[in-house]
Amino acid sequence: MSPAGEALVGLLVAVGAVVVLPLGLRLLGARVVPAPRSAAWPLAGACAVVSLLLPRGALAAALAVPFALASAVLLAAGARLAARALGGRRGGASPAGPPGAAAATTASTTVSAAATTTTTGTARATASLPASTAATVTALVLPAVGAGALVAERAGWGLLGFSGTYLALTVPHMLYAGFGAALVAGAVARLAAADRLAVAGAWGVPAGTALVLLGYFVGDAAELVGAVVLTLALWATAAAVVRSAARPGGHPAAARALLVTSAVVVSLAMVLALWWAAGEALGFAHPGLDLMAATHGVANALGFVLCALLGLRLLARDRAAHGGAAPTDHDRTSPRAGARRRPA
């Protein structure tokens, strides 16, 4: 990869670590992530960005450590969420939330409820919960993979047989495909609980990302299989978004525009991912890493993940303003003492 390509990858990491990750955590809320509004999250990301500006060595690696620690907190949150969801399903009760939180209407109005509440109001909503939870757990776990790669790359070390460009590219992939895409797919599966494409996308994004990671160790053919699964999953999520936006009413215009933009962009950008993976596996001509970063990378980072998260944030605010559950970035996960919860 050329110096210009490396600089572009660094810029994408900066946007992912300082903007995308904190924005996604605010959407998840305090019932999933500790202190999602804390300045510690973007500050940890800023430390990672500064580490990329320094020559490889001990200082650069040390500056990447706060981001690694923040990612470890998210890893623990993901494990806790998975255990809570599995425990709730085995016990037949909601793993979190006040009495009466089983009402499907209330649960479906917030993104955080998608990650934390087992809905028993309808069979369709219940059926979608494992998919949305699996996607959310994936979003919380995979930044740790990118953070480990960042520390190793900044120190000039190898990691599991990889070094240099492989490690550098792992960081944005885990921020956008690992965290961003999985979080979006899980949110769409919850908000479009009756849409089988949305549910398929929420299952497919974690599966495809895992297969791509496995392909690093197994070979290009396995990575191609992962790219196909991930592409089909994101296309399914995109189709669910467009289908939902096409229904009359319900979504504010700005949120709808952002979500549809994200759906269109990811549908096109993943064609490039398929081209590159197929070219690597089958040996025909395909774009180089610099071109992939400038096209596929920028499109997925800004046009897909960032637009989708902004659209979901606007949607959550609109639902709250019209009497739905409050957005989770205000940390209103329980009523104040003596206060009565408003009906949904």
N, C-alpha and C positions, 0 to 999 in steps of 0.2 A: 504494500500500500504506500502511495506517495505521501510526502509531508502534507499536501493539501487534503488528501483523504483522511489522514490521521487527525488533522485539525478539525475537519467536519465531524468525525466520530466523537472527538472531544466535546464539540459544541452540543451534539445530540445528548451526550452523557450529562452535560451541564443542565440542559432543559429537563431531562428526565429526573435527575437527582434533586434539583432545586424547585421545580415547578410541578411536574407530573406526579411524582411520588407523594408529596404533601397534599396535593389536591385530591388524589385518590384516597388517602387516609382520612381526610375530612369527610368524604362521602361515606366511608365505612362507619365512622363514629366511635364514640368512647366505649361502647359495649363490645367492640371488636379489637380496637387498637388503643393502647394507653395514650392519653393526652393527644388526640389527633390534631388539635389546633396549636400545639406547642411549637415554638420557634426552633426547638432542638432538631426537628426533622429537616427543614431546609438548611439549617446551619451544618448539620452532618453532611448534607449533600454539597454544600459550599466547600467544606474541607476536601471532599473528593475532587471537586473541580480544581482547587488550588494544587492538589497533588499532581494533577495531569499537566499543570503548567511548569512543573519542576523537572529537572533531569532525574532519571531513574536512580534510586538509591534509598538510603535509610530514611532520610527526611520525607521524601515523597511517599514512601510506604507508611510512615508514621501518620502523615496527614490523611491517608485513606482509612486508617483504623476507626475513627469515629463513625464513618459510614458503615463499616463492617459491624460495629457494635449496634448501630441502629437497625441494621438488617437482621441481626441476631434477635433483637426484641420482636421484630415482625415474624421471624421464624417461630418464636415461642407463642406469639399470638395466634398464628396459624394452627399450631399443634393444639392449643387450647380450644380454638373454634371447632376443629375436627372432633376432639374428644367430647365437647359439649353437644354437638349435633348428633353424634353417634349415641351418646348416652340418652339424649332426649328421645330419639327414635326407638331405642330398646325399651325405654320406660313408658313410651306412649304419651309423654308429656312434653311441653315446650321447654327447651333447654334454657331459655331466658325470657324475661318479660313478665309483666304483671298479670294477675288473673284476668281472664277474658281476652288475652292477646291472641287467642286462636281465631279471632274473627278475620276471615280472609280479606275483607275489604281494607281493614286497617293495615294489615301486614303488607299488602301489595303496594301501599302508597309511598314506602320509603326504601331507599337503597340499603340502609343498614339492616332493616328487617329481613331483607333478602339473605343477609349473611348470618343472622343470629336467631331468627325465630322460626320454629316449626309450625307451619300453618296447618290446622286441621279442619278449617271451615269448608273446604271443597277438595274433592279427590284430585282435581287437576293441579291446584296449587301445591298440595302435598307431594304429588308426583314430581313437581319441578324442583322441590327444595334440595334433594341430594345433588342435582346438577349445579345449581347456583352456589351451594356450599362448597362443592368440590372445586369450582372455578375460583371462588374467593380464597380458599385455603391455598391453592396454587399461587395466586397473586401474592399472598403473604410470605410464602416459603421461598420463592425463586429469587427475590433480590439478594438473598444471602449467597447464592451461587455467583451472581455478578460481583458482589462485594469481595468475595474470596479471590476471584479472578483479578479484580482491581488491585488488591493488596499485593498479590504475587507479581503482577505485571509491573507495578510501580517499584517494587523491590528488585526487579530484574531476575526473579526466580522462575523456575518452571513449576507447573502444577498439574499433577496427574498425567504427565507426559506432554503437556502443552506449554507453549511460551509465546511471547511476542504478540503477533497480530491476532492469533486465535484467542488469547486471553483478552486483548483489548476489545475485540468485537463481541466477546461474551457479555461485557458490561451493558452496552445499550440493548442487546437482545433480551437480557433478563429484566431490564427496566421497562421495555415496551412490549415485547411478546410475552415475557414471563409475568410481569406485574400488570401493565396496562391492558393488554388484550384479554387476559384472564378476568380481570376485574370488570371490564366492560361486558364480556360474555356472560358473566354471572349476574350482573345487574339486569341485562336484557332478558335473561331467562326468568328472573323473578317478575319483572314488570310486564312481560308478555307470557305469563305462566301457562296459558292455554295453547301457545304456539309451539308445535313440535320442533320446528326449525330452531327456535331460540333455545330449547332444552338440548337439542343435539349439538348446537354450537358450544354451550356451556360444558358439555362433556368432552367435546372434541378438542377444544383449545388446550386444556391440560394434557390430554393424551398426545396431541400432536407435538406440543412443546417437549414433553418427556421423550418422545421418539426421536426428535431432532437432537436432543442432548445425548441420547443413547447412540445415535449415529456418529457422534464424535469419536466414540470408542470402537464401534463395530465396523463402520465404513460408510462410504458415500451412498451405497444403495439403501441402507437403513435410514440415512439422513433424508434421502429422497422420499421414502415412505412417510417419514415424519412431516416433511414439507407438504405432501399431498393431504395428509390428515388435517394438518393445521389450516391449510388453505380452504379445504371444504368446510371446516368448522367455522372459520371466519366468514365465508360466504353465506353459511346458514344464519349466522348472527346478523349479518348485513341485510339479508332478505327479511328476517323478522323485524328489524328496525324499519325498513322501508314499508313493510306491510302494516305495521302499527301506525306509522306516521300518515299513511294514506287514509286511515279511518277518520271520519269527520269528528271534530271537536276533541277535547281532552288534553291536547298538548299546546303550549304556547308556541307562537311562530318561531321565535329565536331558537328555542330548544329543538324544535322539529328541524329547522334548517341545519343546525350543527350536527344532529344525529344522522340526518340523511347524507350530509356531506361526508361524515366519517364512514358511512356504509359504502358510498360510491368509491371513495378513495381506497379503502382497504380491498375492495373487490378488484380494482385495477393493480394496486401495488403487489398483491400476492401472486399475480401472473408472473411478475419479475422474479419472485422467490422460487416459483416452480421452474422457470427457465434456468435460473442459476443452479439449483439443486440437480435438475435433470442433466444439465451440461457437465457438472462435476461427476455425476455417476455414470453417464453414458458416453462421455468423451466428445460431445459436439460443442461448437462455439457458443459462448455465453458471455454476459457482461462481466467485466472485471470488478474487483472490490471497490475501487474508487467510484465507478459508475453506479454500483449497487447502493453505496452509501448516499450518493447525491440524489438518487431516484427512490428506490424502495425504502431506504432508511428515513429520508426526510418525509416522504409521503406517509409512512406508517406512524412516525413520531408525532408530526404536527397535524396532518390531515385526518388521521384516524384516531389515535389515542387521545390527543389533546382536545380535539373537537368533540369526541364522544364524552369525555369526562366533563367538559364545560356544559354540554347539552344536558347530561344527567344532573348536574348541579342546578341548572336553571329549572329543570323539571321538578326536582325536589323542593326548591323554593316556591314554585308555583303551587304545588300540592299543599304546602304548609300555609300559604297565603289564602287558600280557598277552603280552609277548614280541615285539611288532611293532617296526618302526623307531622310533627315538626321535623325539619331537616336535622340530621344527626350532627352536623358540624356545630350546632349550638349546644350539643351535649345534653339535650332534654330527654334523657333516657328514663326518667321517672318523675312523677309529679312532685311539686314542692309540698312540704308538710302542710296539711290542712287544705290543700288545693284539690279541686275535683277535676278529673280528666275529662276533656271535652269529647263528646261522641264523634266518631269519624264521619 
